[in-house]
Amino acid sequence: MGESEKRVIGVAREGVSPENANDADPRVVLAPDHVGEIVTHGFPVMVEAGAGARMGYCDAAYVEAGAHVCSKQQVYGSADLLVKFKGPAHDDVFLMKPGSTAFCMAHVKSHPDRLRAFRERNVTLIGMERLLQPRPAPTMDDVVGSQAVLFGLQGFSARSTRVVLIGFSPALAAAVRQAACFNVEAITFVAPGQADDMKAVDTPDTLVLWDEGAWRAGSPPRFEHARVMNMATFREPEIGRALQKVSLLAPRPEYGIRKIQCFRETGMSAADYGLQLLLDHSTRHVSAETVTACILGYGRVAMGAAEALVEQGVGRVHVLGRRQTAPGEIASWLQFSDLVVNGAEPRANEPRRFLISREHCATALQKGAVLVDMIGGSPDYPCPVEEIVSARSPSDPHFEKNGRFYASVWGWAILGRARQTNQMYGRQITDVLLHEDKLAYTPREWSDALNAAIITDARAHEGCTGCGGCETGGGCRKLQPFDDELPALWA
């Protein structure tokens, strides 16, 4: 690439935008060390003054890394490629140079006016949330979790079987996904310290899973009637190698996973916030041990929430899949839950718009309960929880209505894990700029995945970028986002 083709990279400050109404996101899309790496590859970098100040990155650190610190107008008006986390305010789009590119969390379903502004300004919008990569081969934890459930359910009627997981580990998370695929009656995490009080589930139709490799709670659990399986059995060298070899021979579904994400941290932060909100306002609970929680969904965000709640010793954490969230079933789970964490949404072809309706909140959800949503939404693209009309600001995450508490924000990981996720995102974005996807280079060098992430139609279904196949009935021809509800072998 010649010197004349060196594209100028602009790093914008996270300011007021539709998802960041109170300017509460303190992060910066690239830290000085990430900028330094980009500069060493020969790309000029402009950083908006004060962009990293709230994360402790002063302007001088960016200058030392080789960047030019400039005003907002200079960065927006001169950059060939503008990068930031949240999409810019609509007015800021018109500061950008026509023909340039913006790389951010686009959220055009929730904010369709954003796409109209970019089109009017002739700026290409690439959604971070739509940039996908091939699904990786299953890890040993994926294989162990799947096989433990497959073996454990032999001879059982899956629909009448309860699966109880003691503690938390990646293999147990994989077991949850596999158990959900069998449509079992119930899936429940139990904190290790409460495993001795399990008489209610010590029945012949219960499958208990625990992971010796992650066990930190003294003696292993004991049951008289339930079937108990230790994940370590499937990690024995000969068995593990054989199982992994078989899994690699299985056909892999043509799904992708997001390249830029911090799903686990998002789930953990949301669960931490919800539990603390409950304990702060509850008249019935003074510690996590007496709390009953339920989590809707079993994808990576939901499993991050489960991990956080188990680590904090929550008494019972029920995981609700498609069977438990059905219209006639979900109320029975809500009425016994002190804390509800939503990490799921209706599928595109489902007629209902909400998983948890206003009626559910009024009649099933008990007073004093806390409901935390991790999906988000807006009036244009409703949240799966009907009472939550729009995601809120991280500076004001929750509200109270009729004695119940509701919380939903864009970017849960800001709360308590801002620096950690700042570094994670920065590393991922730097790789997209410089390596396989070549976003920092000219568009003719971009990867197919990057071209698929260009947003041309806010009306298309999730993952579709306006390829035309949807409108003509030929089916979407673009890369599709992965489904967290695939069997655990591929999760």
N, C-alpha and C positions, 0 to 999 in steps of 0.2 A: 504494500500500500504506500503510495507516494505521499510526500509531505503535504501536498495540497488536499489529500483525502483524509487527513487526520480530523476526525470529528471531535468537536468540543463537547465535553461532558459537563453538565450542570447539576450541582447538588443543591436542592432547594430546602429551605427550612420548613418544618412541619408547622404550618400556620392554620388559621381558621379555614375550615372547609365543611361540607355537609356532614362528614363523619366525625369531624373534630371541631364542633361548633364553639366550644369554650377554649380552644387551643390547649387541650390537656395532654396531648401526646408529646412527651419530652424528647423522643428519640430523634436520631438523624440517620438517614438512609445509608450513609457510608461514614465510617470512622476514619481518622487520619491514616491508620495503617492500611486500610483498604484503598484510600485515595493514593497513597504512596505506591502501591502495587500497580495501579492503573497508570500513573505517571511514568513509571519505569517501562511500561509498554509503549510509551511514546504518545499518549493522548493528553491534550491539554484539559485540565479540570478547573472549573470555576465553582467556588463554594459561596453560598449566600452568607453574608456576615451574620454571625451569631447562630448558625445552623446547629452547631454541636454543643452550645454553651450549657444547655440543661442536662447534658450527659457528661459534662466535665471536659469536653473537648474544646479548647480555646481556639480562636482564629489563628493564633501564632503556630499551633500544632499543625494546622492544615497548610500554612505557608511553608513550614519546615518540611512537610511531606511533598512539596512541589506544586501545590495548588495556588490559584489566584483567588483571594477573598474579595468579593464584589457585592454591590447592592442587589437587591431583589430584581429591580428592573434590568440590570445588566445581565444577571444570570438567566432570567426568563427570555430576554430579548436576544441573547447571543448564543445560547447553547443549541447545538444540533440535537442533543439528546438530554432531556431533563429527567432526573430520577428523584423520586420521593416516595414515602410510604402511602399516605392517603392521597387520593386524587386532589388536584388543585381546586381552589374555589373557582366558580365559573368565570368571575371577572378576571382572575389571574390567567386563565387560558388565553385571553386576548392580549396578554403581554408577550406571549410566545412568538417565536419567529415562524412565519408560515413555511411549511415544508419540513419542519422539525418533527421530533418524536418525543412522546412522553411515556415513561415506564413507571407504573404505579399500581396500587390496588384500585381497580377501576370501578367496581360495584355499580355497573350501569343499569342493572335490573332495578336496584333501589333508587338510583339517581339518573334517570334517562336524560334529563336536561344536560348532563355532563357530555354525553356523546354528541348532542346537537351543537354544543359550544365548540367541541374539537373539530367537528365537520365544518362549521362556519369559518373557523380560523385556518382550516387546511393543515391541521396537525394530526399526525398518526398517533393513535392511542393503543398501547399494548398493556393488557391487564396482567399484572404479576400473578393474580390468582388463577389465570388461565394458561400459564406456561407449564406444560406437563413433561414428564420424562417417563421412559419405559418402566414398567413394574419390575422391581428387582426379584431375583430368585428368592425363594423362601429361606429364611434363616433357620437355624437349628431350633430356636424358640418357637417359630411358626410350626415346624414339623412336630415338635414335642407336644405343643398344646393341642394340635389337631388330632394327633394319634391317641393321646390320652383320652380324649372324648370319644373317639371312634371305638376304642377298646372298652372304655368304661360303660358305654351305652349298650354293649352287646347283651342281648337277652332282656333288655328293658323296653317298655313302651315309651318312646321318647316324649310323647305328648303328656304323659302323666308323671314324668321324671323331673325332680328338682335337682339342679346342679348348684352345689355350694363350693365356693373357692375360699380357702383360708389364706389370708395374706395377699400380697400382690407381687407379680413378676411378669416380664414380657411373655413367658410361656403361658401363664394363667390368662393373660389378656387374649392370647391367641385361642385358648380354650373357650373363652366366652364367645368369640366370633363363630367358632365351630358349633358350639352348643346352640347358639341362636339359629343357625342354619337348620338344625333339627327341630326347631319350633318347640323346645322343651317347655314345661309348665312354668318354671321360674329359674332365674339365675341370680345368685346372691353372693356378694363378697362379705366376708366376716373378718374383722381385725384379729390378728393372731392372739392378742391378749384376751379375747372373748371366746376362744375356741372351746373352752371347757364347759361353757353354758350352751350346749347345743342339743339338749334333749328333744326339743320341738322338731328338729329336722333329722334326728337319728332314727330314720325309718327305712324299710327295705326299698322304697322307691326314691331314695336320695343317692346321688353320686357326689362324693366329696373329693375335691382335688386340692393337693397342696404340693409345694415345690421345695424339696429338701435343700436344693442349691441356693435358695433365697431365704431359708428359714432362720429367724433370729429370735425365737421365742421359747427357748428351752425345749422341753419334751414335745415330741410330735403329738398331734391330736389323736384321741382314741374314740372309737365308735363301736357300738355293739351290733347295730342292724344295718347301717348304711354301707354302701360299697365305697371303699377308700382307695384312691390311687395316688401314688407318689410320682411326680413328674420325673424324678431322678431315674426311675426305671427306664425311661425312654431315652436317657442321655448316655447309657452305657455304650462304650465305644462301638461294639459290633452292631448293636441294634440301631444306634443313632446314625451310623454311616449308611446302613442299609436303607433306613427310612428316608434319609436325605437324597440318596441316589434315586429311589423310586419317585420322589417328589419332583426331581429335576427332569424326569422323563415325561411327566404329565404335561399336556398341552397348556400353555400359558394364555390366559385371556388377553385380548387386545385392549387393555386399559392402561391409563397412565396415572401417575401420582404427581402432585404439585411439586415443583422444584423449589419454590420459595414458600416456606411454611414454618410454623413453630406450634404444631397442633398439640403436642403433649403439654407444653408450657401454657398454652391457652386454656386447656381443660383444667390444669392444676390451679391456675390463678383464679378462674371462675369458681371452682369448688371451694378454694380457700376463702374467697370473699363471701360466698353464700353461707358457709358454716359459721364464720365470724359474725355475720349479720344476724343469723339465727340465735347464736348464743348471747349476743348483745341485747336482743329484744325479747327473748323468750322468757316466759315466767315458769316454764316447765323443765327447762334444760340448763344445767350449769356446766356440763361437760359433754364432750363428743360421744362418750360411751353410751349415753342413753338415747342418742339420735338415730332415727331411721330415715334413710335417704333413698331416693330412686333416681336413676340416670336413664334418660331416654336416648337410645342409640348405643352402638358398640364400636364406633369408629375410633380413630386415633385421638380426637378431641375428647370423646366420652371416656376413653380409657385413661387419659390424663387426669380427668376429674375423679375417676374411680381410684387411681393410684394415690391422689392427694387425700381423699377421704379415708382410705384404709390406713395410710400412714398416720393420720391424726386420730385413729382409734374409733372411728364412727361405728356404732353398734351393728347396723345392718345396712348394706348398700345393694339395693336391688337394681339389676340391669334390665331394662325393658326393650324388647325387640318388637318386631312387627306384630306378633301375636298379642303381646301385653298392651300395645298402644292402639289396638283396634278400638273403634268407637264404643263398643259395648263392654270393653275390658278395662280401659285406662282409669276410669273413675275408682274402681276398687283398689288400685295401687295408690292413687293420689290421696285417698282418704286416710291412709295409714302412714303417710310420709310427712315428716317434719321439714325436710329439705328436698326439693325437686330440682334437678339440673337437666336442662334440655340440650342434647347434642344431636338431635334428629330433626328432619323435616319431611312433610309428605312428598311422595314421589311425584314426578311431573304428570303422570297419567292418572293420579288419584283425584277424584272429584272434590274432596274436602280440602279446604285451605288451611285448616288449623288442626294441630294435634291435640292442643289443650284449649278448649273453647271457654268463653266467658261463663257459660253454664257450669262447666267443670270447676272453674275457679270459685263460683258462688256456692255450689252445692257439695262438691267433693273435697276441695282443698280446705283443710281445717284452718281456723283463725290462728294467727301467729306463725303460720308456715311461711317459708321462703321459697320462691321460685326463681331460679337463675337460668336465663336463656343464653346460649353460646352461639346461636345462629345469626341473630340480628335481623334487621329488616327496616322497612319504611312503608308509608302509605301506598307507594307504587308496587312494592314487593313485600307482602305482609310477613311478619314474624310468625313462626309456627304457634306461638302463644298469643291468643286473640287479645288478651288484656294489654299486651305490649305493642303499641301502635308503631313506635319507632325506637331503634337503638338509641341509647342515651350517651352522654359524655362520660368519660372516665372520671371527671371531677364531680359528677353527680350520678352515680351508677344506678340508684334504685329509687323507687317510690312506694308508698303505702296506699292500699285501697281496701276498704272494708276489713281492716285488721290483718290483711295479708301483704307480704312484701314481694316486690317484683324487681328484678335487675337484668339489664341487658346493655352491653356496650359493644362498639367496634374496637377490637384490640384488647381483650382481657389481659393479655400478657404484659401490658403496660403496668398493671397493678401488681407490684412486688417482683416482677422479673424483667424490668425495662432494660437494664444493662445486658443481662444474659441474652435476651432476644435481639437486642440491638446488634450484638456481635454475630449471632447466628444469621440474621437476615443479611448483614453486611457481607459476610463470607459467601453466602449463596448468591447474592446479587453481583458481587465481584466476579464470581465464576461465570455467571451468565454474560457479563459484559465482555470478558476476555477469552473465554475458552470455547467450549463446544458450540454454544449458541451465537457467539460473536456479535452481540448486540452493539458493542462499541464501534464496530466496523460498518462499512456501507451496507445498505439493505440487500444488495445482491449476494452478500456473503452470509446472511442470516440462515439459521437452521430452519428446517421444516416446522419444528415445534414452535419456534419463535414466530414464524409467519402465521401459524394457526392461532396464536394468542392475540393477533391484531383484531381489534373489536370494530366490527362494521355494522352490527345490528343488535340493538338492545332487546329486541323482541324474541330473538332466537332462544332456544332452550339452553340450559347451562352447558357450557363447554363448546357450543356451536358458535362460530364466528361469522355467520352469514354466508355459508358456502353455497347457498342456493338449493341444495338438495332437500332441505326441510320444506321450503316453500313449494317445490315442485313435486313433492311426494317421493323423491328418490332416496331419502334417508340422508342423514348428516354424513358428510365425507371428511370431516375434520377429526382430529384427535379428541377423544372424549375423556372427561375426568373419571378417575376410578371410583368404584362403588365400594364403600367401606363395608357393605353387607355381603361381599363375596365370601366364599368359604375361607376359613382362617389360613389355609395353606397359602393363599395368595394375598393376605392382608398385609 
